Amino acid sequence: MAHTQHKKGQSIVEMALMLPILLIVIFGIIEFGWLIFAYSTISQAARNGAEVAAQLPPHESWLNQNPAGFNQDPNVWAPRSIRSDNCVNGIYVAIESQLTLLGMGVNEQDAVAQAQYVTIRYPNGGATRNLAVRGPIEISITYPVNSLTPLFGLLGMNDGVTMRVTQRRSLENLGRDPTRQIGVACAANQTEWVRINPDPTP
């Protein structure tokens, strides 16, 4: 009888020693799969944004405007954010179309398609926004991916893993839009935005 109790006690001790290792392995497998999924999702989102950017490349002058300089009065017909530009908004919409779980409330994550996470730029300068040089235009998404398990916290990574994905495309169009009054969809500045988007109110 004593021998049986000794074996039971030994099994409990062994289990107590092995359980943390087993949990770390299980958590590691879960996190590895989650990070692969997150990277794949963010990469596809950036790819979608770059495809649209090649067709609707925003003016660098618009991208460089100070966000604080946009009009916030809802009663004034004026651009209210960088996304007021049809070309920038088209890129953001394309990015959002790919996102399934990320940024949809899972694990308290923010929406990916926000200005603090998405960068649109011409790596060779805005002067390359033409069909002779054809850019390129670059879409980068830098996004913090949170943990699904306590593993990151145990490793001291409470802020999760920040992923950065960049996609480049050569320009294929300059945002021509014959339905607009001046024939283009992309505004170079706020004054041109008003010309492209006339006040619909009388």
Stockholm file with secondary structure:
# STOCKHOLM 1.0

chainA/1-202         MAHTQHKKGQSIVEMALMLPILLIVIFGIIEFGWLIFAYSTISQAARNGAEVAAQLPPHESWLNQNPAGFNQDPNVWAPRSIRSDNCVNGIYVAIESQLTLLGMGVNEQDAVAQAQYVTIRYPNGGATRNLAVRGPIEISITYPVNSLTPLFGLLGMNDGVTMRVTQRRSLENLGRDPTRQIGVACAANQTEWVRINPDPTP
#=GR chainA/1-202 SS CHHHHHHHHHHHHHHHHHHHHHHHHHHHHHHHHHHHHHHHHHHHHHHHHHHHHHHSCCCHHHHTSCGGGSCCCTTSCSCCSGGGSHHHHHHHHHHHHHCSSTTTTGGGCCCSSSTTTEEEECTTCGGGCSTTTCCCEEEEEEEEECCSSTHHHHTTCTTCEEEEEEEEECCCCCCBCTTSTTSBSCCSSHHHHHHHSCCCCC
#=GC SS_cons         CHHHHHHHHHHHHHHHHHHHHHHHHHHHHHHHHHHHHHHHHHHHHHHHHHHHHHHSCCCHHHHTSCGGGSCCCTTSCSCCSGGGSHHHHHHHHHHHHHCSSTTTTGGGCCCSSSTTTEEEECTTCGGGCSTTTCCCEEEEEEEEECCSSTHHHHTTCTTCEEEEEEEEECCCCCCBCTTSTTSBSCCSSHHHHHHHSCCCCC
//
